[in-house]
Amino acid sequence: MPADSRSPAPSHPPRAQTRHPVDRETLPSEALLSVSGLRVRFGGVDVVRGVSFDVRTGEVLALTGESGAGKSLTARALLGMLPREATADGTVLLHGTPVTPADRGRRIAIVPQDALSALSPVHPVGDQIALALRSVQGLTRKDARSRAQQALAEVGITAAASRAHPHELSGGMRQRAVIALATVNTPDLLIADEPTTSLDPTTQDAVLTLLRERCTATGASLLLVTHALDTARSHADHVAVMYAGTIAEYGPTDHVLNRPLSPYTTALLASLPTADTPPRTRLPTLPGKPPTPGETTAGCAFAPRCPRATDLCRTQHPEPRALDQRIVTCHHAALEPR
Ligand SMILES: Nc1ncnc2c1ncn2[C@@H]1O[C@H](COP(=O)(O)OP(=O)(O)OP(=O)(O)O)[C@@H](O)[C@H]1O
């Protein structure tokens, strides 16, 4: 791999600072980021247990699943931002080359859940974006200031607001400023971990739409970590559904969320209201709880909660299999979807 931040930094060809917008109807199929067998471990306990997926050039991939499934640690491993006590292994390639510390913040940028963690409290947001431009692209002070204004205008922040400190902006405006900061140096990949959780529902959708638009405009791919399936449905080209540190189902959004093959995806979807659900309907909830990290199960980790579990599921780990344009980790996934 390594997925940690201690690998040597190879040289990369100079990066173009301007890329063409992505035509979403004709997304290229090659992988920009290729993750294979990623594991994250705390003191001998695997919490991410061999995760593999690709993020294609220009696409949005949503990493979804219940709380504790391993979504954030997967994203943090890609960013080299794991807690000190964690170890990681597996392969993470960007354009076919191992990701290095130098890639992080440049070729791979982050949009965090909390905008304040990405912004300095003591400088106006415009200055912070200008500084990022100067340090990565070596622009002059004047050029950086003018490009920063333009980047903020592109996310709907006026020149007057660009002189504000982060605490003087609303939550939605701060998240817009962070999107400008993350995209201004045209990274290849943006990783956004629950980027709108702290915002009200109307602002959430506007900010997610903006994030996707800025990725499209700059040619960046987006790995969107979200526990909300409706967010994945609205914004992602592909979806990876995680359960207990593994990927239960991974494929095109339409296939996974409209015709799920994994009983886990099916159960998650059943617990969500749809446009046709009458008000005050009691939706089914998933019985039981996911296994705690380190809890060993002989078979499929979802078997104790799965309505389709058989003796095979309780005694043998399912291997990921390619089926109907997706990867499914379930012994019974070849059966008719339900
Ligand atoms: N520092 C840590 N030490 C030990 N275990 C940890 C640590 N951080 C996370 N974990 C465990 O790793 C598992 C995956 O955590 P992670 O934060 O990736 O889940 P998640 O899917 O992002 O959940 P959420 O949606 O709640 O953020 C959880 O069981 C969590 O308890």
The ligand as an SDF file (V2000), in Angstrom:
LIG
                    3D

 31 33  0  0  0  0  0  0  0  0999 V2000
   -9.9820    5.9500   17.8310 N   0  0  0  0  0  0  0  0  0  0  0  0
  -10.6470    4.7940   17.8140 C   0  0  0  0  0  0  0  0  0  0  0  0
  -10.3040    3.7600   18.6060 N   0  0  0  0  0  0  0  0  0  0  0  0
  -10.9530    2.5910   18.5720 C   0  0  0  0  0  0  0  0  0  0  0  0
  -12.0150    2.3400   17.7670 N   0  0  0  0  0  0  0  0  0  0  0  0
  -12.4160    3.3200   16.9540 C   0  0  0  0  0  0  0  0  0  0  0  0
  -11.7760    4.6000   16.9260 C   0  0  0  0  0  0  0  0  0  0  0  0
  -12.3960    5.3840   15.9940 N   0  0  0  0  0  0  0  0  0  0  0  0
  -13.4010    4.6230   15.4790 C   0  0  0  0  0  0  0  0  0  0  0  0
  -13.4140    3.4080   16.0530 N   0  0  0  0  0  0  0  0  0  0  0  0
  -14.3520    2.3280   15.7540 C   0  0  0  0  0  0  0  0  0  0  0  0
  -14.2730    1.9980   14.3800 O   0  0  0  0  0  0  0  0  0  0  0  0
  -15.5630    1.6850   13.8670 C   0  0  0  0  0  0  0  0  0  0  0  0
  -15.8190    2.4780   12.6100 C   0  0  0  0  0  0  0  0  0  0  0  0
  -15.8380    3.8740   12.9360 O   0  0  0  0  0  0  0  0  0  0  0  0
  -16.1720    4.9930   11.8600 P   0  0  0  0  0  0  0  0  0  0  0  0
  -16.0900    6.3060   12.5460 O   0  0  0  0  0  0  0  0  0  0  0  0
  -15.3400    4.7990   10.6430 O   0  0  0  0  0  0  0  0  0  0  0  0
  -17.6930    4.6460   11.5220 O   0  0  0  0  0  0  0  0  0  0  0  0
  -18.7040    5.4620   10.5960 P   0  0  0  0  0  0  0  0  0  0  0  0
  -19.3300    4.4820    9.6810 O   0  0  0  0  0  0  0  0  0  0  0  0
  -18.0330    6.6300    9.9790 O   0  0  0  0  0  0  0  0  0  0  0  0
  -19.7760    5.9330   11.6620 O   0  0  0  0  0  0  0  0  0  0  0  0
  -20.4680    7.3830   11.8500 P   0  0  0  0  0  0  0  0  0  0  0  0
  -21.4670    7.4960   10.7380 O   0  0  0  0  0  0  0  0  0  0  0  0
  -21.1040    7.2740   13.2000 O   0  0  0  0  0  0  0  0  0  0  0  0
  -19.3690    8.3900   11.7940 O   0  0  0  0  0  0  0  0  0  0  0  0
  -16.5720    1.9950   14.9680 C   0  0  0  0  0  0  0  0  0  0  0  0
  -16.9690    0.7940   15.5500 O   0  0  0  0  0  0  0  0  0  0  0  0
  -15.7930    2.8200   15.9360 C   0  0  0  0  0  0  0  0  0  0  0  0
  -16.2190    2.5800   17.2610 O   0  0  0  0  0  0  0  0  0  0  0  0
  1  2  1  0
  2  3  1  0
  2  7  2  0
  3  4  2  0
  4  5  1  0
  5  6  2  0
  6  7  1  0
  6 10  1  0
  7  8  1  0
  8  9  2  0
  9 10  1  0
 10 11  1  0
 11 12  1  0
 11 30  1  0
 12 13  1  0
 13 14  1  0
 13 28  1  0
 14 15  1  0
 15 16  1  0
 16 17  2  0
 16 18  1  0
 16 19  1  0
 19 20  1  0
 20 21  2  0
 20 22  1  0
 20 23  1  0
 23 24  1  0
 24 25  2  0
 24 26  1  0
 24 27  1  0
 28 29  1  0
 28 30  1  0
 30 31  1  0
M  END
$$$$
